[in-house]
Amino acid sequence: MSCEHCEMRVRKALEGVEGVKSAKVDHKKGVAVIETEDNVTKESLVKAVNDTGLYEAQV
């Protein structure tokens, strides 16, 4: 991620995952802090970010 627009795209992708309560993304640090329901898997979060086609998530 290189800008605030990147933050927005990643945040929206994460918030689109069912069970995500909130997502805070920091492009400068290259991290996201995500609050979820118990049933949300790491794999579903990684897939959501990777499916944007622009970013590669790691957990």
Residue pairs with C-beta under 8 A, 6 or more apart in sequence:
1 7
1 10
1 25
1 27
1 30
1 55
2 27
3 27
4 27
6 25
6 27
6 54
6 55
7 25
7 26
7 27
8 25
9 52
9 54
9 55
10 23
10 25
10 32
10 49
10 52
10 55
11 23
11 24
11 25
11 32
13 48
13 49
13 51
13 52
14 20
14 23
14 25
14 32
14 34
14 45
14 48
14 49
15 22
15 23
16 48
17 36
17 40
17 44
17 45
17 48
18 40
19 36
19 37
19 39
19 40
20 34
20 35
20 36
20 37
20 40
20 45
21 35
21 36
21 37
22 34
22 35
23 32
23 33
23 34
23 35
24 32
24 33
24 34
25 31
25 32
26 32
32 49
34 45
36 45
42 59
45 57
45 59
46 57
46 58
46 59
48 57
49 55
49 56
49 57
50 56
50 57
